[in-house]
Amino acid sequence: MKRRRIVAGFQATLFSLSLVSTYFLPNSTIVAAPPRTPDKTVNCEMLVVGGGLSGVATAYEGLLAGRTVCLTEITDWLGGQISSQGTSALDERPTQRDRQFYSRGYTELRNRIQRHYGKLNPGECWVSDSCFLPRDAHTILIQMLKDAEKKGKGKLEWFPNTVIKEVNINSSGKIIDGAIAIQHQAAKGAPPLNTFTLAQTIKDAYTYQNSSRLSKSIIRFVPKVGKKSTTSNSPQWYVVDASETGEIIALADVPYRLGIDGRSFLEPSASSASNDPYCTQGFTYTFAMEATREPQPQTMPPFYLQYSPYFSYELKRLANFGLVFTYRRIWNSIPGQPTQFNGVKFTAPTPGDISMQNWTWGNDYRPGTAKDNLVYTRQQLQAAGQLKPGGWMGGLRTETLRKGEENALAYYYWLVAGTTDSQLGKGVKEPQTRNRLLTGLNSPMGTVHGLSKYPYMREGRRIIGRPSWGQPQGFTIWEVDISRRNYNDEYYRKTLTADTYRQLKATLAGLEAASVITGQVSPDKALRRSRSTIYPDAVGIGHYAIDFHPCMVQSPPETPGNKERPGERRGAGQAYPFQIALRAMIPQKIDNLIVGGKSIATSHIASAAYRVHSFEWSSGAAAGTVVAFALKNHIAPYQIVDDLPKPEPQLQALKRLLEQNGNPTAFPDTSIFNQNWEDWR
């Protein structure tokens, strides 16, 4: 284990500098300087930014390890995908689900959902084994953290309605030694929180000054230094970026990617020869609708005609309202009659049933140009002044948030009153007026307007890991590391150069790789390994298909006749069970920043699988365990892996701890000699 950083200039022959030459390599920092004295200072051992599943899992493991955990969240609900973002339908793969092979906290979450309702699937949806009410997810998770706090003798400091405004990086440029946050509540005489949409409040939430809607408290987070503090150079606290878009990696100005990665032997299905940071996966404002006995009055939104050219059932095999309603039905009061449409079986909706909507050609909003991309690039952040001290405003385009909200409300009206279909033409869509949009603070989404409190984010900023063995330009998990595709079709032979194609096939050849590279074995005759890449520093697991919701070509996305970005779905398809490498969670530059959730070091295509519920939990469980381990052993996480591929005793100790705690780091029988992964579905 080395006590130095890996030199960034280290070279290797299998990785081209062109893959990262267009991504930013920062040299600046943000210095916390609030306009007034903070209202309070809070000491933490772990500052977890983002209360989604990854952030909750991080806090859960930290509390069980007896640590003081500060957990911030922009909304007032824990759970992210399953609560504030409304996608309360667990995305799971059959084999992993059948074997119940999950992190201990995720298994506990599933068990608590079942106990809460008396069954795991109170919605009787058909997309998942578990569909439930978002508001209940928050309640379940809060209790889980309280129980973990009591059991592990840790301490939870929970900060809802709180955003990080600034981070302070010390003079070495390697340590975040403080952070400034803004917590808001409804101003005196103003409507309660969750009355207005995120687009209407996000700038206010990131502004220090009080407003007519919000009153603010300024909080300074600093390391907790006890009597037994060490004189070691190891960090005394850690910041975990579990935010939905990678806010802290943007604020700390560490290298990251955004959008499409350029085509290479590692990302051969990329839709572009060069990277495109503006084309990220679509985001979705979910909503809940209830089936009623009688027709309901439906009011056309004033913006409906702007968005209506986009909406569609998408495919003929899906063109049935009952099928779409029950797809993510989150509450089923009285079981309906068994029915089916094009082979899909479901029970017909009955009055009182509640459906959550998350539909690609519906409330997905899919910008893909520099005019309307949601997550600002570094260049856009600089131009907007958001990388200046005090300038951070969340890093999102507010106008695109607003249009995503309008699009979702317009989609509801299309579902209940529309008669057009952008993909299938006339005569397919019929009005369905026996439904109503559920709104109000006591509604499933907990908002007056009825939309989720925060959009469901499929993709944000993704770090470039530190230079590493085999990846000297920065560690990344790529398409070829997880995809089941065999790459034998003519497209790859014609699109890739001969050398790139040989590198691709060598990468996939497993034990025959050297023979393919040296020309002893033809690329087309090499045996394709039937498993994902095995990482010596694996600290978590996940399994899901590479699932795309591609950006659109024209701006705005709702432009009549608009098309998905050509080639984006080429990378979609089945994936092998995969691992979370510790190197994917360690950013460059900052030694006490750990990354979880969707911002770990994955490529654009790989991230389409590394984004679902059980993965988020597993990455958070890893983050919480790594931080607790690092604090206990007075070691920085990068030091645990900086000597690979040589043996790393601390790494082995960490992996044993994870496994002993019920947090798997590998699927059963994981080995370079085991090629039998075809049965994992």
matplotlib code that plots the C-alpha trace (Angstrom):
import matplotlib.pyplot as plt

x = [0.0, 1.6, 1.5, 1.6, -0.8, -0.6, 1.2, -1.4, 1.1, 1.6, 1.2, -0.2, -0.7, -4.2, -6.0, -6.0, -5.6, -8.3, -10.9, -10.5, -8.8, -12.1, -13.2, -12.2, -9.2, -9.8, -7.4, -9.7, -11.5, -14.6, -14.1, -16.9, -17.7, -21.3, -22.6, -23.3, -22.2, -23.7, -26.7, -25.0, -22.0, -22.5, -19.7, -19.8, -17.6, -19.6, -21.4, -23.7, -25.1, -28.3, -31.0, -31.8, -31.3, -27.5, -27.4, -29.7, -27.6, -24.5, -26.0, -27.4, -24.0, -22.3, -24.8, -24.4, -20.6, -21.2, -20.4, -21.9, -23.6, -24.9, -27.4, -28.7, -31.5, -33.0, -36.6, -38.2, -38.4, -35.7, -35.6, -35.0, -36.2, -38.8, -40.2, -39.4, -38.9, -42.0, -40.6, -41.8, -41.6, -38.5, -36.4, -35.0, -33.7, -35.5, -32.5, -31.1, -34.6, -35.4, -32.1, -32.6, -29.0, -28.9, -27.2, -28.5, -30.2, -32.0, -33.3, -34.5, -36.2, -38.1, -39.1, -40.3, -42.4, -44.0, -44.7, -46.1, -48.7, -49.1, -47.7, -44.8, -46.8, -49.9, -50.3, -50.4, -48.3, -46.9, -43.5, -42.1, -42.6, -43.1, -45.0, -46.1, -46.9, -43.9, -45.0, -44.8, -41.2, -40.0, -41.7, -40.1, -36.6, -36.7, -37.5, -34.8, -32.2, -33.5, -33.2, -29.7, -28.7, -29.9, -28.4, -25.0, -24.8, -24.2, -25.7, -27.9, -28.1, -30.9, -31.3, -34.3, -34.9, -31.2, -28.7, -24.9, -24.0, -20.2, -17.3, -14.0, -10.9, -7.7, -4.5, -3.2, -6.0, -6.7, -9.1, -12.6, -12.4, -15.8, -19.1, -21.8, -25.4, -28.7, -31.8, -35.1, -38.7, -41.8, -41.6, -44.1, -47.4, -46.3, -47.9, -46.4, -43.4, -44.3, -46.9, -44.7, -42.8, -39.0, -38.6, -40.3, -38.2, -34.8, -33.0, -34.6, -33.3, -29.7, -29.9, -28.7, -31.2, -34.7, -37.6, -41.3, -41.6, -38.7, -36.8, -33.3, -30.8, -27.1, -25.3, -21.6, -20.5, -17.0, -15.1, -15.8, -12.6, -12.7, -10.2, -8.8, -8.1, -5.0, -2.0, -2.1, -2.3, -5.4, -8.7, -10.7, -14.1, -15.5, -18.0, -20.1, -21.6, -24.9, -26.7, -28.8, -26.6, -23.1, -23.3, -20.3, -18.0, -19.0, -18.4, -15.1, -14.2, -12.9, -12.7, -16.0, -17.9, -21.3, -23.4, -22.1, -18.6, -16.8, -16.7, -13.8, -13.0, -14.3, -17.5, -18.0, -21.8, -21.5, -23.8, -21.0, -17.4, -16.6, -18.2, -21.4, -22.0, -25.5, -27.1, -28.0, -30.8, -34.3, -35.6, -39.1, -41.5, -43.8, -47.4, -50.1, -53.6, -56.6, -59.3, -62.8, -66.3, -67.7, -66.1, -64.2, -64.0, -60.6, -59.1, -56.8, -53.5, -52.8, -49.5, -51.0, -50.9, -47.2, -46.4, -49.1, -47.1, -44.8, -47.1, -47.5, -48.2, -44.9, -45.5, -48.6, -48.1, -48.4, -51.3, -53.8, -54.8, -55.4, -52.0, -50.3, -52.3, -51.4, -47.8, -46.8, -50.0, -48.9, -52.3, -54.9, -57.9, -60.2, -58.7, -60.1, -60.8, -57.8, -57.2, -54.4, -53.2, -50.8, -49.7, -49.2, -51.4, -52.8, -55.9, -58.2, -58.2, -61.0, -62.2, -59.7, -56.7, -53.7, -51.2, -47.8, -46.8, -43.3, -43.5, -40.8, -43.1, -45.0, -43.7, -40.0, -38.5, -35.5, -33.4, -30.2, -28.6, -26.6, -29.8, -31.8, -29.7, -30.7, -27.4, -24.9, -21.5, -18.4, -18.2, -21.8, -21.3, -18.3, -20.3, -23.1, -20.7, -21.7, -18.1, -17.3, -17.4, -21.0, -22.2, -23.4, -27.2, -27.5, -26.1, -29.4, -31.1, -34.3, -36.1, -35.7, -37.0, -40.1, -40.7, -40.3, -43.0, -45.3, -44.7, -45.7, -49.0, -49.7, -49.1, -51.7, -54.2, -53.3, -53.8, -57.3, -58.5, -56.1, -56.8, -53.5, -50.5, -47.1, -45.8, -48.9, -51.1, -54.8, -57.4, -55.3, -55.8, -59.2, -60.2, -60.2, -62.0, -62.7, -59.5, -58.2, -54.8, -54.0, -52.8, -52.3, -49.9, -51.5, -51.4, -49.0, -46.5, -47.0, -47.3, -50.0, -49.4, -49.3, -45.9, -43.0, -41.0, -37.9, -37.5, -36.4, -32.8, -31.4, -28.0, -25.9, -22.2, -20.0, -16.5, -13.3, -11.5, -7.9, -5.2, -5.1, -3.5, -4.8, -6.5, -3.8, -6.1, -8.6, -10.6, -14.0, -16.5, -17.2, -19.9, -17.7, -17.3, -21.0, -22.7, -23.9, -23.6, -21.2, -20.3, -20.1, -22.6, -21.3, -21.8, -18.8, -16.5, -17.4, -17.5, -14.4, -10.9, -9.2, -7.0, -9.9, -11.9, -9.0, -8.7, -12.5, -12.4, -9.3, -11.0, -13.9, -11.8, -11.0, -8.1, -7.4, -6.9, -3.1, -3.4, -5.8, -3.6, -0.5, -2.4, -2.2, -6.0, -8.3, -10.6, -13.6, -12.6, -11.8, -14.2, -16.3, -16.3, -19.8, -19.5, -18.8, -15.4, -14.2, -12.6, -10.1, -11.4, -15.1, -17.1, -20.7, -22.9, -25.7, -27.7, -30.0, -30.4, -28.7, -31.9, -32.0, -34.3, -32.4, -32.2, -34.0, -32.3, -34.1, -34.6, -37.1, -37.8, -41.5, -40.9, -43.4, -41.8, -38.7, -36.7, -34.5, -30.7, -29.8, -27.7, -28.4, -30.3, -27.6, -25.9, -29.1, -29.6, -29.0, -26.1, -24.3, -24.4, -21.8, -19.6, -18.9, -15.2, -13.9, -11.8, -15.1, -16.0, -12.8, -12.5, -9.3, -7.8, -9.8, -8.8, -11.8, -14.6, -16.3, -18.9, -22.0, -25.1, -25.3, -22.1, -19.6, -17.1, -19.1, -19.4, -22.6, -23.7, -22.7, -24.5, -27.8, -27.5, -25.8, -28.7, -31.5, -32.7, -30.6, -27.4, -27.9, -28.3, -25.2, -23.1, -24.2, -23.6, -20.1, -19.6, -20.7, -18.5, -15.5, -15.7, -16.1, -13.2, -11.0, -11.7, -11.0, -7.8, -6.5, -6.2, -7.4, -9.5, -7.2, -4.4, -6.4, -6.1, -3.1, -0.8, -3.1, -2.6, -0.2, -1.9, -3.5, -4.0, -6.2, -8.4, -8.9, -9.8, -12.4, -13.9, -14.1, -15.9, -18.4, -19.2, -19.4, -21.9, -24.1, -23.1, -22.0, -19.0, -19.5, -22.2, -22.0, -19.2, -17.5, -14.2, -12.3, -12.6, -16.4, -18.1, -21.6, -23.5, -26.1, -28.7, -28.6, -31.6]
y = [0.0, 3.2, 6.4, 8.6, 9.4, 7.5, 9.8, 11.1, 11.1, 7.4, 6.0, 2.8, 1.5, 0.1, 3.4, 6.4, 9.9, 11.0, 9.3, 11.9, 14.8, 16.7, 16.3, 19.0, 18.8, 21.4, 23.5, 25.7, 25.4, 26.9, 28.7, 28.9, 32.5, 33.1, 36.6, 36.4, 34.3, 30.8, 30.3, 27.1, 24.9, 21.1, 18.5, 15.4, 12.4, 11.7, 14.5, 12.7, 15.0, 13.6, 11.6, 9.2, 5.4, 5.7, 8.5, 6.6, 3.4, 5.4, 6.8, 3.4, 1.7, 4.7, 4.6, 0.9, 1.5, 4.1, 7.2, 10.7, 11.1, 14.4, 13.8, 16.6, 16.5, 19.2, 17.8, 16.8, 13.1, 10.4, 7.8, 9.6, 7.3, 5.6, 8.7, 12.3, 11.2, 9.0, 5.9, 3.6, 0.5, -1.5, -2.3, -5.7, -8.7, -12.1, -14.2, -11.7, -11.2, -15.0, -15.6, -12.5, -11.6, -8.0, -5.7, -6.2, -2.8, -3.3, -6.6, -5.0, -2.3, -4.9, -6.7, -3.5, -2.7, -6.1, -5.7, -2.2, -3.3, -6.9, -7.7, -6.6, -5.4, -3.4, -1.9, -5.3, -3.7, -5.9, -4.1, -5.1, -7.4, -4.3, -1.1, 1.1, 4.7, 7.2, 8.9, 5.6, 5.0, 8.0, 6.9, 3.4, 4.8, 7.3, 4.4, 2.3, 5.0, 5.6, 1.8, 1.7, 4.7, 3.0, -0.4, 0.9, 3.8, 6.3, 9.7, 10.9, 14.6, 14.9, 18.1, 18.1, 21.0, 21.6, 22.3, 22.6, 26.0, 26.0, 23.7, 24.8, 23.0, 23.4, 24.8, 21.4, 21.2, 17.7, 18.0, 19.4, 20.9, 22.6, 23.1, 25.7, 24.7, 26.5, 25.0, 26.5, 26.5, 28.3, 32.0, 33.5, 33.9, 32.0, 28.8, 25.6, 23.8, 21.6, 24.1, 25.2, 23.2, 22.7, 25.0, 27.7, 27.3, 25.9, 29.3, 30.5, 27.4, 28.1, 31.8, 33.0, 35.8, 35.2, 35.6, 36.0, 32.2, 30.9, 31.8, 30.4, 29.1, 28.9, 25.9, 25.2, 21.6, 20.8, 17.7, 16.2, 16.1, 14.2, 13.6, 10.6, 12.4, 11.2, 13.2, 11.1, 12.8, 10.8, 12.7, 13.3, 13.3, 12.4, 14.0, 11.5, 12.8, 10.9, 13.7, 13.0, 15.0, 15.0, 18.4, 18.1, 16.8, 19.9, 22.2, 20.5, 20.7, 17.2, 15.6, 14.1, 13.1, 14.1, 12.6, 10.4, 9.0, 8.8, 5.5, 3.2, -0.4, 0.1, 1.8, 0.4, 1.0, 4.8, 6.8, 9.4, 9.2, 11.9, 12.8, 14.8, 16.2, 17.5, 14.1, 12.6, 10.2, 11.8, 12.9, 12.4, 14.2, 11.4, 11.8, 9.7, 9.3, 7.6, 5.5, 6.8, 5.4, 8.4, 10.6, 13.5, 17.1, 17.4, 20.8, 21.3, 23.0, 26.2, 24.6, 21.3, 21.9, 22.7, 19.2, 17.0, 16.3, 14.2, 11.8, 8.2, 4.7, 4.1, 0.5, -1.3, -4.0, -1.4, 0.6, -0.1, 2.2, -0.5, -1.9, 1.5, 2.3, -1.0, -1.0, 1.0, 0.8, 1.6, 1.0, -1.6, -1.3, -3.9, -6.5, -6.3, -8.9, -10.8, -9.6, -9.4, -7.4, -8.8, -11.5, -9.2, -10.3, -7.8, -7.2, -4.5, -1.1, -0.6, 2.6, 3.7, 2.2, 4.6, 4.5, 6.2, 7.3, 7.1, 6.6, 7.2, 8.8, 10.5, 12.3, 11.6, 14.9, 14.3, 17.4, 16.8, 20.0, 22.9, 25.0, 22.9, 20.3, 20.0, 19.2, 22.1, 21.2, 22.7, 25.3, 26.2, 26.4, 28.7, 30.9, 31.2, 32.1, 29.0, 28.0, 31.3, 31.6, 31.9, 31.3, 27.7, 27.5, 23.7, 23.3, 22.7, 24.7, 26.0, 26.5, 22.9, 21.8, 24.0, 22.5, 19.0, 19.9, 21.2, 18.2, 15.9, 17.7, 17.8, 14.0, 13.5, 15.4, 13.3, 10.1, 11.1, 13.2, 12.9, 11.3, 11.7, 9.4, 10.6, 7.2, 5.1, 7.6, 8.3, 5.8, 4.4, 6.7, 7.1, 9.4, 7.9, 10.4, 8.1, 9.2, 12.2, 13.7, 13.3, 16.6, 18.0, 17.7, 14.4, 12.9, 10.1, 12.6, 15.0, 18.1, 20.6, 20.5, 16.7, 16.2, 14.5, 16.8, 16.2, 14.6, 11.1, 11.4, 8.7, 10.3, 13.1, 13.9, 10.8, 11.1, 9.9, 7.8, 8.1, 6.8, 3.1, -0.2, -0.8, 2.6, 5.2, 8.0, 7.4, 4.5, 3.9, 1.0, 0.7, -0.9, -3.9, -4.6, -5.6, -6.1, -9.5, -8.4, -10.5, -7.7, -10.0, -8.1, -6.3, -2.8, -3.2, -4.5, -1.6, 1.2, 0.4, 0.4, -3.0, -2.3, -1.0, -4.1, -6.4, -4.5, -4.9, -8.7, -9.1, -7.2, -9.6, -12.8, -13.3, -15.8, -15.6, -11.9, -12.0, -14.4, -12.1, -9.0, -10.8, -12.2, -15.8, -16.1, -14.3, -11.8, -13.5, -16.9, -15.9, -17.2, -14.5, -14.5, -14.9, -12.7, -9.2, -7.8, -9.0, -6.3, -7.1, -4.0, -4.9, -3.4, -3.9, -5.5, -4.7, -6.3, -4.7, -4.4, -1.5, 0.5, 3.7, 6.7, 8.5, 12.3, 13.8, 15.3, 18.6, 21.4, 21.5, 17.8, 18.3, 19.6, 17.9, 14.9, 14.9, 11.7, 10.0, 10.5, 7.9, 5.0, 5.7, 2.5, 0.4, 0.0, -1.1, -4.8, -7.4, -7.2, -9.7, -9.3, -6.7, -5.3, -1.9, -1.2, 0.9, 2.8, 3.9, 5.7, 7.6, 10.9, 12.6, 15.5, 15.3, 12.7, 12.8, 12.8, 9.5, 9.2, 6.9, 6.4, 7.5, 9.6, 6.8, 6.3, 4.6, 5.4, 6.7, 3.2, 1.4, 4.0, 3.0, -0.3, 1.2, 3.5, 1.3, 0.9, -2.1, -0.8, 2.6, 0.9, -1.3, 1.7, 3.6, 0.6, 0.5, 4.2, 4.1, 1.1, 2.5, 5.8, 4.0, 1.7, 4.6, 6.6, 3.6, 2.7, 6.2, 5.6, 7.5, 5.3, 5.8, 4.2, 1.0, 0.4, 2.4, -0.7, -2.8, -5.4, -6.2, -7.6, -4.9, -6.2, -3.3, -4.0, -7.6, -6.5, -4.1, -6.7, -9.2, -6.5, -5.9, -9.6, -10.2, -7.3, -8.9, -6.6, -8.8, -7.7, -10.5, -12.7, -16.5, -18.4, -15.2, -16.4, -15.8, -19.6, -19.6, -18.8, -19.9, -16.7, -17.2, -18.3, -15.0, -13.1]
z = [0.0, -1.1, 0.9, -2.2, -5.1, -8.3, -10.8, -13.2, -16.1, -16.1, -19.6, -21.0, -24.5, -24.3, -23.5, -25.7, -24.3, -26.8, -24.6, -21.9, -23.6, -24.0, -20.4, -18.0, -15.7, -13.0, -11.1, -9.0, -5.7, -4.1, -0.8, 1.7, 2.5, 3.7, 3.8, 7.5, 10.5, 10.2, 12.5, 13.8, 13.4, 13.2, 13.8, 11.6, 11.0, 7.8, 5.8, 3.4, 0.7, -0.8, 1.0, -1.9, -1.5, -1.8, 0.9, 3.2, 2.8, 3.6, 6.7, 7.7, 7.6, 9.3, 12.2, 12.6, 12.8, 15.6, 13.6, 13.7, 10.4, 9.0, 6.2, 4.0, 1.4, -0.8, -0.2, 3.1, 2.2, 2.4, -0.3, -3.6, -6.3, -4.1, -2.4, -3.4, -7.1, -7.0, -8.7, -6.0, -8.1, -7.4, -10.5, -9.9, -12.0, -11.5, -10.4, -7.9, -6.5, -6.3, -4.4, -2.3, -2.9, -1.8, 0.7, 4.2, 4.3, 1.0, 2.1, 5.3, 3.3, 1.2, 4.4, 6.1, 3.0, 3.2, 7.0, 6.5, 3.9, 4.8, 1.3, -0.8, -3.8, -2.5, -6.0, -7.8, -10.5, -13.2, -13.9, -10.4, -7.4, -5.3, -6.1, -3.2, -2.1, -2.1, 1.1, 3.0, 1.7, 3.6, 6.8, 6.5, 5.9, 8.7, 11.1, 9.6, 10.4, 13.9, 14.6, 13.1, 15.3, 18.4, 17.5, 16.5, 19.0, 16.3, 16.0, 13.1, 12.3, 9.7, 7.6, 5.3, 3.0, 2.9, 0.1, 0.2, -1.1, -0.7, 0.2, 1.7, 0.4, 2.5, 1.3, 0.2, -2.3, -1.1, 1.8, 2.2, 5.7, 5.8, 4.0, 4.1, 3.8, 3.5, 5.2, 4.4, 5.7, 4.7, 5.4, 7.9, 6.2, 3.1, 1.7, 3.2, 1.6, -1.4, -2.6, -5.4, -7.9, -7.8, -10.8, -8.8, -5.7, -6.6, -7.1, -3.8, -2.0, -3.0, -2.1, 1.3, 1.7, 3.0, 0.6, 0.6, 0.3, 2.3, 5.4, 5.7, 8.2, 7.4, 8.7, 8.8, 8.7, 10.1, 11.1, 14.5, 16.4, 19.7, 22.5, 20.8, 17.5, 15.8, 14.5, 11.4, 8.0, 7.3, 7.0, 10.1, 8.4, 5.0, 2.6, 0.6, -2.6, -2.9, -4.7, -7.8, -10.2, -8.6, -7.0, -4.7, -7.5, -9.5, -6.5, -5.5, -9.2, -9.7, -13.1, -14.3, -17.4, -18.5, -21.3, -24.2, -24.2, -27.5, -29.3, -28.4, -27.9, -24.3, -25.4, -28.9, -29.0, -28.3, -30.6, -31.2, -32.3, -29.7, -26.4, -26.2, -22.7, -23.6, -24.4, -21.0, -20.3, -19.9, -16.5, -15.3, -13.1, -11.8, -10.6, -9.2, -10.6, -9.2, -11.0, -10.3, -10.6, -12.5, -15.2, -13.8, -15.2, -17.0, -17.6, -20.5, -19.3, -21.2, -22.5, -23.6, -27.3, -27.1, -25.7, -27.2, -30.4, -28.2, -26.4, -27.4, -26.2, -28.0, -29.3, -30.6, -28.0, -25.3, -26.7, -24.0, -21.2, -18.6, -19.3, -18.9, -15.8, -14.0, -15.2, -12.1, -10.1, -6.5, -4.7, -5.5, -3.2, -4.8, -7.1, -10.6, -13.2, -14.5, -18.1, -20.6, -23.6, -26.2, -23.7, -20.7, -17.8, -15.2, -13.2, -14.6, -12.8, -10.3, -8.6, -5.9, -7.6, -7.8, -10.6, -10.7, -14.2, -15.5, -19.3, -22.0, -24.6, -21.8, -18.8, -19.6, -20.7, -22.9, -23.9, -25.7, -26.9, -25.4, -25.6, -23.2, -21.3, -17.7, -16.0, -16.7, -18.0, -16.3, -19.1, -18.6, -14.9, -15.4, -17.8, -15.3, -12.4, -10.5, -9.8, -8.2, -4.4, -3.4, -6.9, -6.7, -7.6, -7.9, -11.4, -13.2, -15.9, -14.2, -17.5, -18.4, -15.0, -15.6, -19.0, -17.6, -15.1, -17.8, -19.9, -17.1, -16.4, -20.1, -20.3, -17.6, -19.6, -22.7, -20.8, -19.7, -22.6, -25.5, -28.9, -30.7, -30.7, -32.1, -32.9, -33.7, -35.5, -35.2, -34.0, -31.2, -28.2, -26.6, -23.7, -20.2, -18.1, -15.1, -13.5, -11.5, -10.7, -7.0, -5.5, -2.1, 0.8, 1.9, -1.7, -2.6, -3.9, -1.0, -3.1, -3.8, -7.5, -7.7, -9.3, -7.5, -5.3, -7.4, -10.9, -11.3, -12.5, -14.6, -15.2, -13.9, -13.5, -13.3, -11.8, -13.6, -11.1, -10.3, -12.6, -12.0, -13.0, -16.6, -16.8, -16.4, -17.6, -14.9, -13.7, -15.3, -15.6, -19.3, -21.5, -22.3, -18.6, -18.2, -21.5, -22.7, -26.3, -28.4, -30.9, -33.8, -36.0, -39.0, -37.5, -35.3, -38.0, -40.3, -37.7, -35.6, -37.1, -37.4, -34.4, -32.3, -33.2, -32.2, -28.9, -28.3, -28.9, -26.8, -24.0, -24.2, -24.6, -20.9, -20.6, -24.4, -24.4, -24.9, -27.8, -29.6, -29.0, -30.4, -33.4, -32.4, -32.3, -34.8, -33.1, -34.6, -33.2, -29.7, -27.1, -25.5, -21.8, -20.3, -17.2, -16.3, -15.4, -12.0, -9.8, -7.1, -5.2, -5.5, -2.6, -3.9, -6.5, -8.9, -11.7, -14.2, -18.0, -19.9, -20.1, -22.2, -22.3, -25.0, -25.5, -28.5, -31.6, -31.8, -29.3, -27.6, -27.1, -27.8, -31.3, -33.7, -35.4, -33.2, -33.0, -30.4, -30.8, -33.5, -32.2, -28.5, -28.1, -29.7, -26.3, -24.7, -23.8, -21.2, -18.7, -16.6, -12.8, -12.1, -9.3, -7.8, -7.7, -4.9, -7.5, -9.1, -5.9, -5.3, -7.2, -8.3, -6.3, -3.1, -0.5, 1.8, -0.8, -1.6, -4.4, -4.3, -6.4, -10.0, -9.9, -9.5, -12.4, -15.1, -18.8, -20.3, -21.4, -18.2, -16.2, -17.8, -15.7, -12.7, -11.7, -10.2, -6.6, -5.3, -6.9, -5.3, -1.9, -2.5, -3.4, -0.4, 1.9, 0.4, 1.0, 4.6, 5.3, 3.5, 5.5, 8.8, 8.0, 6.9, 10.1, 12.3, 10.6, 9.9, 6.2, 3.2, 0.8, -2.2, -0.1, 0.1, -3.7, -4.8, -5.0, -7.2, -8.7, -5.9, -2.7, -0.5, 3.1, 4.0, 1.0, 2.0, 5.5, 4.1, 1.9, 4.8, 6.9, 4.1, 3.7, 7.4, 7.6, 5.0, 2.1, -0.7, -2.9, -5.5, -6.8, -6.0, -7.7, -9.1, -10.6, -13.8, -14.4, -14.0, -17.3, -16.3, -16.0, -18.7, -16.1, -14.3, -15.7]

ax = plt.figure().add_subplot(projection="3d")
ax.plot(x, y, z, "-o")
ax.set_aspect("equal")
plt.show()
